[in-house]
Amino acid sequence: MQSGPQRTTIGVDSAPKLQPFAKMRHDAARDRWTILAPERVFTPDAVALAVLKLCDGQRTVDQIACELAKSYSAPQDRILKDVIAMLQELADKGVLSA
Amino acid sequence: MSSPQPPAGTADPTPSPVGLLAELTHRCPLQCPYCSNPLALERATGELDTATWLDVLAQAADLGVLQLHLSGGEPTVRRDLEDIVEQAAKVGLYCNLITAGVLLTRARLEELARRGLAHVQISIQDADVANADRIAGSAGAHAKKLEVARWVRALGLALTLNAPIHRRNIARLPEIIALAECLGAQRLEIAHVQYYGWALANRSALMPTREEVLRSANLVAAARQRLKGILAIDFVVPDYYARRPKPCMGGWGRGSINITPSGKALPCHAAETIPGLAFDNVRTRRLRDIWLHAEAFRAFRGTHWMREPCRSCELRERDWGGCRCQAFAVAGAAAEADPACDKSSLHAAFTAIAERVAREPAADFRYRTMRRS
């Protein structure tokens, strides 16, 4: 069988960003933020939103965790672990590339 | 994160709709014998004009709709598709084009992408070229679809392949999955044909055996595991071999609106098969008013209409009683239990129909055609 695309794996050096077809939109009727994707509506919480706003395809996961550590009073290695897990989940749902 | 996102909770009796299926036209160059359009197709002369569609999209966004599905028939026969896509993007709707692809040029697809199209869904009849074209009733259709699918990915748009599954193609499920993978699709719908309308008329030509359906479920489960993070596979089983009904449309009048080419607002695309329901038209009534107050949307919304065994069932707010159209077609009344549920007194007879027709030699297709009037 011909090999198709590979799974995106998120590591400390990845520079993630939303896929061009995934749209972050404010849902005024329900007063929440959403990521709209094919046949899916994701509703990121405040922490996930803060992470996603830093995912510009330039910053690495390491840099993102470093910036978040300044705003949230949590150890950076703990933040790094949580950020990687969250972004991997989003990559597996197909809305994030790295 | 939570996903996917049905309208949650029961505190709000009328949640806002998330999806709008806009059937821009019933015209289509293909003749698939399981088409979800009604047997009585609407004609081009009765179609809504551009200005009305643009207004309806603005109303839909205001009502809380997030996802727009431009469908048909074949939506690309509309010359104003670009303007409709542009309006969808402008009012914040996530725009999905459900197309056979055969009428598209690369230049037109590029223009649609530029106007804000995000996702293209292409139907695939089979992985075998000759059989695919036979099912679609259109020579050369399959090759053209593959070409369009490659353009979709090259332009950075999301690609879904939708493969309606039945006895004439179920043996090639592995090849269909491989095709989606090879094309770099984001999603694959392995959707066993649902037997309403044209598909009901072709039930004997399409129904697979129970063993084939079970095998397909196992194949999909294995493929999902292997393709995690690469290809999302949505799987729709045929009701006839199910124990519990599907929550049709996520519940009647709960998450979705369908608008026909002439502007009738329906709770689902088959709702017109239920006699006695009157449907409002977006030409004469505001969409919000229709959603909240129209008789057709209220008739089977929630649980107030239920009889036994649904009324006292602990799953009544999970599957919402299944499909009203199927209840009417088989049980003779839309408020009866969906016969797909094994709590229905008709379930055994319903399943027996499938088992019988699946073992008979496959009937010839009755292709989808416009009736001459």
Interface residues (C-beta under 8 A of the other chain):
Chain A: M1 Q2 G4 P5 Q6 R7 T8 Q19 P20 F21 A22 K23 R25 D27 A29 R30 T34 L36 A37 P38 E39 R40 V41 F42 T43 P44 D45 A48 M86 E89 L90 A91 D92 K93 G94
Chain B: M1 S2 S3 P4 Q5 S16 V18 D62 L63 G64 L66 Q67 G92 Y94 N96 A118 H119 Q121 G156 L157 A158 T160 A178 E181 C182 L183 G184 Q186 R187 K228 G229 I230 L231 A232 D234
